[in-house]
Amino acid sequence: MSLPVFKLLRPRNIQEAVGHLARHRGDIMILAGGTDLLPSMRQKLFTPGHVMDIRGIEELHGIRVTPGLGVEIGAMTQLSAIEDSEFIRRNYRVLHEAVMTVASPILRNMGTLGGNICLDTRCVWYNQSLQFYTNIGDAHMRLDPNEMLTRVYLPESSAGWKGSYLKLRVRGSIDYPMAGVAVALKKKDGAASEMGRVAITAVNPAPLLVKGAEHALTGKQIDEHVATVVGELAARMSKPLTTSALTPEYRREMVKVFTKRAVLAAAKS
Ligand SMILES: Cc1cc2nc3c(=O)[nH]c(=O)nc-3n(C[C@H](O)[C@H](O)[C@H](O)COP(=O)(O)OP(=O)(O)OC[C@H]3O[C@@H](n4cnc5c(N)ncnc54)[C@H](O)[C@@H]3O)c2cc1C
């Protein structure tokens, strides 16, 4: 399938880029690694008149650590660069594990953090930060057509949490998840957990924090019983749709199993 006709734009800095977005509002799409956009354009799912390649904008690349504040990851940072970052592995373990399981090594070499977050199906979730949007409806939960993501900021206060991310997929080397579980625990060495959170993905229209998990994990010594309780809470919140690959019942059951495993792995990490 061939690509539709479009005009290619190559801005050299963010100012030029946002200028293009404003000028061609609604008729322009951003090209990052291209792993999703280009196949979608070949299938004529998107036919923008302008495609803006932002790979040449230096300030969008790389991982920058500011002691006392946190870390900034540029939108054009490849997923493989996050995977290879010793700093991210040591301090933001769940992010590191999640990135390592995205697609395949080739796709992680091409795909960027910005592209991953801004996939058409995901903006609604990532932009619904309560800090900015409360009860104002879907229209405000998306990137505006003349906005672009420049960097993701991880505050230092969220560094050092222990955690684990597990993903259910048919072919472990490449497939999208049929279920995903992320567990994050804040704990002092050998002590009970100070705080804990669990999120599930791919089994509801958007990722969800598991209700009751924080209460079940906070202040507890994590053992088999606690992990089983949290697994049941997670399974109760899972509402997977019917897919041809795996049945909803199996996926819900695996959410229970994976959550229990992830809680125990996080406690040991
Ligand atoms: C076989 C396969 C398996 C996959 N498995 C997984 C998986 O397990 N988990 C997972 O999370 N993902 C998975 N993916 C998705 C993959 O992670 C994305 O394709 C990739 O991250 C997109 O990044 P990109 O840089 O190539 O984005 P592009 O394809 O260039 O862009 C994607 C979208 O984001 C927009 N965009 C890009 N950058 C910006 C920006 N800075 N600001 C605003 N909008 C922007 C583009 O306009 C486009 O709409 C899979 C993909 C494939 C093909």
The ligand as an ORCA input file, in Angstrom:
! r2SCAN-3c Opt
* xyz 0 1
  C       3.859     -4.985     16.370
  C       3.725     -3.874     17.370
  C       3.639     -4.174     18.715
  C       3.513     -3.151     19.655
  N       3.430     -3.466     20.990
  C       3.317     -2.478     21.906
  C       3.270     -2.768     23.291
  O       3.360     -3.915     23.702
  N       3.133     -1.736     24.161
  C       3.080     -0.432     23.735
  O       2.985      0.473     24.555
  N       3.119     -0.136     22.408
  C       3.252     -1.118     21.510
  N       3.314     -0.804     20.177
  C       3.187      0.612     19.781
  C       4.551      1.245     19.671
  O       5.035      1.441     20.947
  C       4.342      2.556     18.964
  O       4.194      2.230     17.602
  C       5.510      3.513     19.107
  O       5.841      3.753     20.439
  C       5.135      4.828     18.463
  O       6.262      5.665     18.525
  P       6.771      6.412     17.225
  O       7.857      7.312     17.695
  O       7.096      5.438     16.153
  O       5.460      7.261     16.870
  P       4.857      7.700     15.473
  O       4.348      6.517     14.724
  O       5.803      8.594     14.758
  O       3.640      8.593     16.010
  C       2.560      8.000     16.707
  C       1.487      9.070     16.960
  O       1.936     10.024     17.916
  C       1.924     11.357     17.348
  N       3.111     12.012     17.909
  C       4.395     11.547     17.861
  N       5.213     12.349     18.569
  C       4.441     13.360     19.051
  C       4.712     14.514     19.869
  N       5.945     14.799     20.322
  N       3.677     15.337     20.188
  C       2.422     15.073     19.754
  N       2.096     13.991     18.976
  C       3.099     13.149     18.638
  C       1.965     11.142     15.858
  O       1.410     12.238     15.155
  C       1.136      9.868     15.721
  O      -0.243     10.183     15.789
  C       3.459     -1.793     19.220
  C       3.566     -1.485     17.851
  C       3.695     -2.507     16.930
  C       3.793     -2.130     15.470
*
